[in-house]
Structures are given as structure tokens and as C-alpha cells.
Amino acid sequence: METLLVTGGAGFIGANFVHAAVARGFRVVNLDKLTYAGNLATLAGLKDDAKHVFFHGDIGDDKLVASLLRDFRPAAVVNFAAESHVDRSIDGPSAFVQTNVNGTLALLEAARDYVREGQAPASFRFLHVSTDEVYGSLGDEGRFTESTPYAPNSPYSASKAASDHLVRAFHHTYGLPTLTTNCSNNYGPWQFPEKLIPLIVQKAMAGEDLPVYGDGHNVRDWLFVEDHCEAIFAVLTGGRPGDTYNVGGDSERANIDVVHAVCDLLDARMPGPRPRRELVRFVRDRPGHDRRYAIDAGKIRRELGWRPRHDFASGLERTIDWYLANQAWVAGILDGSYRMERLGA
């Protein structure tokens, strides 16, 4: 049974990956700092599964990471650990540099030493999960490819760009067998309700105003989280060390169209006194708000045979139904200090 060291495995994408990895028969050593967006309730279904071992800790703790590598001898490190919300990075960028840059550096150094000291299996891989936001903003045409120059426009995307460059450098300088994935906007179960879709679900169900930045026509490429996890497995098993793979859902939507789709699905399932589209309120735009993202996922399709199985309509229906059925999880993860005032996308 192969072992994976998964960092950030109590967060949204990481937890979905952990569930999928255990279902595939991997043993998962899960390291998570349990900041506001990480929650053990997301992993409750694995509580009694011997294939999942959880450790509460920081990827920047080099001694802890070294001990996990030494004791469990994983075949791969899959790094999801990151601060990821743009609004929070605007309010407090230092936390993003600390986790996304310094934390990734510490993790890379531990992995380098693990390989250098002969403890790692010959097939060892270090897979770093990143974002399309490192590429900046597109105009009306074109898509991001793996050769698109980096042009990050927020503290969040700048910190992820820095981490991507460190991963590349550790491959070229030390020969660490790294892999990087840059994904588009994810959605699906277990996403913290500060992100666009779960936030709109909660506010719309409560009959609250739905604030939308600017004119609502900022465009994102939406990727269902289960499809993203399958792409990561494909890269982990078939990707070339040192390479980068873009992962997208081929589902471009303007933010306002996403909000309207959520409203319509909720109206169909839980009719209210008036159409929930009437709750939309346009608010002042976020500073440095990128206009459009779109991923060209041709490389991963051609080389590894991956493609998304869910279109946006089917993925959104599954997502809405999950949140409606798991309101206890939502209530448990939200603490009183977070008032869901902002709309992130």
C-alpha cells in the first residue's frame, strides 16, 4: 500500500483529494495547520479508517515534516497547504507570504533532504498544487497555457507565483522530482463559505442581499473539485518530473451568471417569497480584480488522457444539493467572527 503525505488535507480541495486517495487504496498521512478554512469535520468519514493518519501541524515545521517523511516513507508529497482567499490577502498579505512562500520552501527543503539521504523510494514525486491566478488577467480572447508568462495581480497570486518558482528551482537546482498543477476556480462539497458559490448559497437561503463585485462580468473557468482530484492523480502517476500541467473545467462563466444559476437552482428546490435573483446587489469592485481567467488544458488531455467529467450545470446541481443536505457542516465551520460580508471569486 503506497503512502502519500498530503499537506493541507483538511481544507476544501485537499480534503476531497484525501477522501479520493483513501478510496483508491492509498494510505494518507494528512498534515494540516487547521486554520479557519481547515476543519476536521470534513474528514469525519475517515475517523475510523486506518488508511488515514492525521497530524495537526505546520508545513513550515521542518522537524515535524522530516519526522513524517522518515517514519512513513511516502511515495509522494502532495502540497495543498496554502492561504487562498484574495480578499484576505489584500487585508493581510504577510500570512500569505509566510504560508505560501516560506512554508513551501521549508517543505521543499525537507523533501530534498529526504531524497538526498536515500530515504525516498525511486519513484518519489513532489506535487505542488497551484492556481491560474499566477498568470494575471486575460482579455476577451485567449487562454492560459503552461508557457504563459506570470503576471500576478494580488498578494495571494504573487505568493503562489513565488512558490511555483521555488518548486521549479528545486527541480533544476537539486534534481527534486517535482510536478506543478495550475488549476482554475474549483467548486464542490466542503468549500469554506467565503468563496463565491457556497457564499451565495448561504446568503440566498437566508434571504440576504447578494453582493456582486463591479458589473459582475469578471469571468472564471469553473472546475468541479472531483475532476480536479482526478487530474492530480493523473499528473502524479504519469506526469514528467519538472513539468507543469494546467487543469481547467472548460466552463467559463461570468460571476453574475454563476450567481443567477445558484439562485435559480435554489428557487427550484426551496421556493421563496420572491425570485432570489432580486437579491443581487452590485458593489464596489475589489482592488486589482482580474477580469478573466481561462485555462487551456490541452497538455494534460494530450499527454495524460485527462478531461473533466462534469459540465458546469451538472457539477453545480451536485454542489447545491450537497450544501442543502449538509447545513450542519456549514453551521459548524462558520464561527461568529466571520460574517460573510464579501463575495470572493
C-alpha positions in Angstrom: 0.0 0.0 0.0 1.6 3.3 -1.1 1.7 6.2 1.3 1.1 9.8 0.4 2.0 12.8 2.5 -0.8 15.3 1.9 -0.4 18.8 3.2 -3.5 21.0 3.7 -5.7 17.9 3.6 -8.4 19.3 5.9 -9.1 22.2 3.5 -11.5 22.2 0.6 -9.5 20.7 -2.3 -7.1 18.8 0.0 -9.9 17.0 1.8 -11.6 16.0 -1.4 -8.3 14.6 -2.6 -7.8 12.7 0.7 -11.2 11.1 0.5 -10.5 10.1 -3.1 -7.0 8.8 -2.3 -8.2 6.6 0.6 -11.0 5.2 -1.7 -8.3 4.3 -4.2 -6.4 2.3 -1.5 -3.6 4.8 -0.6 -2.6 5.3 3.0 -2.7 9.1 3.5 -0.6 10.9 6.1 -2.5 14.2 6.4 -0.7 17.3 7.8 -2.9 20.4 8.3 -2.5 23.5 10.4 -6.3 23.8 10.9 -6.6 27.5 10.2 -10.1 28.9 9.8 -10.7 27.1 6.5 -9.5 23.7 7.6 -11.9 21.6 9.6 -11.7 18.0 10.9 -15.5 17.7 10.4 -14.6 17.5 6.7 -12.7 14.3 7.4 -15.2 12.8 9.8 -16.0 9.9 7.4 -12.4 8.7 7.7 -12.2 8.8 11.5 -12.0 5.1 11.9 -10.1 4.3 8.7 -6.6 3.0 9.3 -5.6 4.3 5.9 -5.9 7.9 7.1 -3.5 9.3 9.7 -3.9 12.9 10.7 -1.3 15.3 12.2 -2.0 18.8 13.3 0.9 20.9 12.3 2.6 23.5 10.0 4.4 22.7 6.8 6.9 25.3 8.0 7.8 23.0 10.9 10.9 21.4 9.4 11.4 18.9 12.2 7.9 17.7 12.1 7.9 17.3 8.3 11.2 15.5 8.4 9.9 13.1 11.0 6.8 12.3 8.9 8.9 11.6 5.9 11.3 9.4 7.8 8.6 7.5 9.7 6.1 6.9 6.9 8.3 6.9 3.8 5.7 8.3 1.5 5.9 7.8 -2.3 4.8 11.3 -2.9 4.2 14.7 -1.2 1.0 16.4 -2.5 1.1 20.1 -1.3 -2.3 21.7 -1.0 -1.4 23.8 2.0 -2.0 27.5 1.2 -3.7 30.6 2.2 -6.1 31.1 -0.7 -8.6 33.9 -0.4 -7.8 37.0 -2.4 -9.8 39.4 -0.1 -7.9 38.1 2.9 -4.6 38.6 1.1 -5.5 42.2 0.4 -6.2 42.8 4.1 -3.2 40.9 5.4 -0.6 39.8 2.9 2.1 38.7 5.4 0.2 35.5 6.3 0.1 34.5 2.6 3.9 35.0 2.3 4.5 33.1 5.4 2.5 30.0 4.4 2.6 30.0 0.6 6.3 31.1 0.2 8.2 30.3 3.4 6.1 27.2 4.1 6.5 25.8 0.6 10.3 26.5 0.9 10.5 24.5 4.1 8.5 21.6 2.6 10.8 21.6 -0.4 13.9 21.5 1.7 12.6 18.6 3.7 11.7 16.7 0.6 15.1 17.4 -1.0 16.8 16.1 2.1 14.5 13.0 2.1 15.7 12.2 -1.4 19.3 13.2 -0.8 19.6 11.0 2.2 18.4 7.9 0.3 15.2 7.5 2.3 12.7 8.2 -0.6 11.6 5.5 -3.0 13.0 5.8 -6.5 9.6 6.8 -7.8 9.2 9.7 -5.3 7.3 12.8 -6.5 6.7 16.2 -5.1 3.4 17.6 -6.5 2.6 21.2 -5.9 -1.0 22.4 -6.4 -1.2 26.0 -7.6 -3.6 28.3 -9.3 -4.3 30.0 -12.7 -4.2 33.4 -10.9 -0.4 33.4 -11.2 -0.9 34.2 -14.9 -2.7 37.5 -14.3 -5.7 38.7 -16.3 -6.8 37.8 -19.8 -8.6 40.0 -22.3 -11.6 38.8 -24.2 -9.6 36.2 -26.2 -7.1 33.6 -25.5 -6.4 31.1 -22.7 -3.6 30.4 -20.2 -1.1 27.8 -21.3 1.9 26.4 -19.4 4.1 28.9 -21.2 2.1 32.0 -20.4 4.3 34.5 -18.5 3.5 35.0 -14.9 1.9 38.3 -14.0 0.2 38.0 -10.6 -2.0 41.0 -9.6 -2.9 40.2 -5.9 -0.8 39.4 -2.8 -2.4 35.9 -3.0 -1.4 35.2 -6.6 2.0 36.8 -6.0 2.7 34.4 -3.1 1.6 31.4 -5.2 3.7 32.6 -8.1 6.7 32.7 -5.7 6.0 29.2 -4.5 5.7 27.9 -8.1 9.1 29.4 -8.9 10.7 27.8 -5.8 9.3 24.4 -6.9 10.8 24.9 -10.4 14.1 26.0 -8.9 14.3 22.9 -6.6 13.9 20.7 -9.7 16.5 22.4 -11.8 19.0 23.0 -8.9 18.7 19.9 -6.8 17.0 17.4 -9.2 14.0 17.1 -6.9 11.3 15.3 -9.0 8.7 18.0 -8.8 5.3 18.4 -10.6 3.1 21.5 -10.6 -0.5 21.9 -11.4 -2.2 25.2 -12.0 -5.9 24.9 -11.7 -8.9 27.1 -12.5 -11.7 28.1 -10.0 -12.8 25.0 -8.0 -16.3 24.4 -6.6 -18.0 21.5 -4.9 -18.5 19.9 -1.5 -16.7 21.1 1.6 -15.7 24.6 0.3 -15.5 27.2 3.0 -18.4 29.7 2.7 -16.3 32.7 1.8 -15.9 31.6 -1.8 -18.5 32.5 -4.4 -20.8 29.5 -4.8 -21.2 28.4 -1.1 -21.4 32.1 0.0 -24.2 32.8 -2.4 -26.0 29.6 -1.3 -25.9 30.7 2.3 -26.9 34.3 1.7 -29.7 33.4 -0.7 -31.1 30.8 1.6 -31.2 33.4 4.3 -32.9 35.9 2.1 -29.9 38.3 2.4 -28.5 40.7 -0.3 -26.2 39.0 -2.7 -23.3 41.5 -3.2 -21.5 41.1 -6.6 -18.3 43.0 -7.4 -18.3 45.6 -10.1 -20.5 44.8 -13.0 -20.5 41.1 -12.4 -18.8 40.3 -15.7 -15.5 39.0 -14.3 -15.1 35.6 -15.9 -13.7 32.4 -14.4 -13.2 28.9 -15.7 -15.1 26.6 -13.3 -13.7 23.2 -12.3 -15.6 20.6 -10.3 -13.4 19.5 -7.4 -13.7 15.8 -8.1 -12.4 16.4 -11.7 -9.5 18.3 -10.3 -8.6 15.5 -7.9 -8.7 13.0 -10.8 -6.3 15.3 -12.7 -3.9 15.4 -9.8 -3.8 11.6 -9.7 -3.1 11.6 -13.5 -0.2 14.0 -13.1 1.1 12.2 -10.0 1.2 8.8 -11.8 2.1 9.9 -15.4 3.5 13.5 -15.3 7.1 14.2 -16.3 9.2 15.5 -13.4 9.9 19.2 -13.7 6.8 19.8 -15.8 3.7 21.9 -15.2 0.2 20.9 -16.1 -2.8 23.3 -16.4 -6.1 21.9 -15.2 -9.4 23.6 -16.2 -13.0 22.8 -16.4 -13.7 24.2 -19.8 -16.6 26.1 -18.2 -16.1 29.8 -18.5 -18.8 31.8 -16.7 -19.2 35.4 -15.7 -19.7 35.8 -11.9 -23.2 37.2 -12.4 -24.2 34.2 -14.4 -22.9 31.9 -11.7 -24.9 33.8 -9.1 -28.1 33.7 -11.2 -27.6 29.9 -11.7 -27.3 29.3 -8.0 -30.4 31.5 -7.4 -32.4 29.5 -10.0 -31.5 26.1 -8.6 -32.4 27.2 -5.0 -35.7 28.7 -6.3 -36.5 25.3 -7.9 -35.6 23.4 -4.7 -36.8 25.8 -2.0 -39.2 28.4 -3.4 -39.1 31.7 -1.5 -41.4 34.7 -1.4 -39.7 36.2 -4.5 -37.1 35.1 -7.1 -33.7 35.1 -5.4 -32.2 36.9 -8.4 -33.9 40.0 -7.0 -31.4 39.9 -4.0 -28.4 40.7 -6.2 -26.7 44.0 -5.4 -23.7 45.3 -7.3 -21.0 46.7 -5.0 -17.7 48.5 -5.5 -15.1 46.3 -7.2 -12.3 44.5 -5.4 -8.9 46.3 -5.8 -6.9 44.7 -8.7 -9.8 42.4 -9.6 -8.6 40.3 -12.6 -11.1 40.5 -15.5 -10.9 37.0 -17.0 -9.2 33.6 -16.4 -9.4 30.7 -18.8 -7.3 27.6 -18.9 -6.0 25.7 -21.9 -5.9 22.1 -20.6 -4.7 20.7 -23.9 -1.4 19.4 -22.5 -2.9 17.2 -19.8 -5.5 15.9 -22.2 -2.9 15.0 -24.8 -0.3 13.6 -22.6 -2.2 12.0 -19.7 -5.7 11.5 -21.2 -7.5 13.5 -18.5 -10.6 15.6 -19.2 -13.3 16.9 -16.9 -16.3 14.5 -16.5 -18.7 17.2 -15.2 -20.0 20.2 -17.1 -20.9 23.3 -15.1 -24.6 22.6 -15.0 -24.3 19.0 -13.6 -21.5 20.0 -11.2 -23.4 22.9 -9.8 -26.5 20.8 -9.2 -24.4 18.3 -7.2 -22.8 21.1 -5.3 -26.1 22.9 -4.4 -27.7 19.6 -3.3 -24.7 18.8 -1.1 -24.9 22.1 0.7 -28.6 21.8 1.2 -28.1 18.3 2.7 -25.1 19.4 4.9 -26.2 22.6 6.6 -25.0 21.2 9.9 -21.4 21.1 8.5 -21.8 24.7 7.3 -23.0 25.9 10.7 -20.2 24.0 12.4 -17.4 25.5 10.2 -18.6 29.1 10.5 -17.5 30.9 13.6 -19.0 34.1 14.9 -16.2 36.3 13.7 -16.8 35.7 10.1 -20.0 37.5 8.9 -19.8 36.5 5.1 -19.7 40.2 4.1 -17.7 39.6 0.9 -18.0 37.8 -2.3 -14.9 36.1 -3.4 -14.2 34.8 -6.9 
